[in-house]
Amino acid sequence: MTADPDATRPTRRGLLLVLSSPSGAGKSTLTRRLRVEDGNLHLSISCTTRPRRRSEVDLQDYEFLRPEEFAQRQAAGEFLESAEVHGNRYGTPLAPVEDALRAGRDVIFDIDWQGTQQIATKMRPDLVSVFILPPSIDELRARLERRAEDDDATIARRLAKARDEIGHWTEYDYVIINDDLERAYREVHAVLLAERLSRNDAASRRPEEQAQIDLARQLKRGHRPDADELVKQLLAV
């Protein structure tokens, strides 16, 4: 019997789920949990020139490169996006992302607004972007201090940078306020499920799936006056 080529063909192309936030607002924690609990997510492992933290593993959290290695790969066109953050270079390798999308797997990114803009320019139809807001600058500072991986000068730079990063929240599709980690996770997961469902046949949706879509719709940036007010407070500090 001849094998049916359609039997192994993906039912849909994968999507690109981008989570961005100021350092300490929770995007890395949410990214890790989504990866653990969702079997169809491929993590885009960024390359970086920054030093490895004690808690990080090479090729698992980041691919740590020397500056000259990063420059060589960038010149060869190997990155989907790249940016300089806090004096260090970051970049997303393009080939694994395209391979995953063609196989129908979704790709999750933990990157900043600069990288998100570049991806939007190159692959907007595939992109779903989510901005994570902290509940306050004081709480953001406390989280950075509890992390105990940066010195005081670095924390101060990250807080100063946070205001610039928060100013780009209007460029994202969804916004989530991380004042409660469990709720923030449920909301991010709802966005992912809703975006998957929007790419499938609406007639086959179950009631619980429609509920996820309804929740995600409430998280659309234009539907969050509470987020708009919070941003005003964050930028006024």
Beta strands, then each sheet from edge to edge (+ up, - down):
strand 1: 16-20
strand 2: 41-43
strand 3: 47-48
strand 4: 63-64
strand 5: 79-85
strand 6: 88-93
strand 7: 106-110
strand 8: 127-133
strand 9: 174-177
sheet 1: 2+ 7+ 1+ 8+ 9+
sheet 2: 4+ 3+ 6- 5+
end
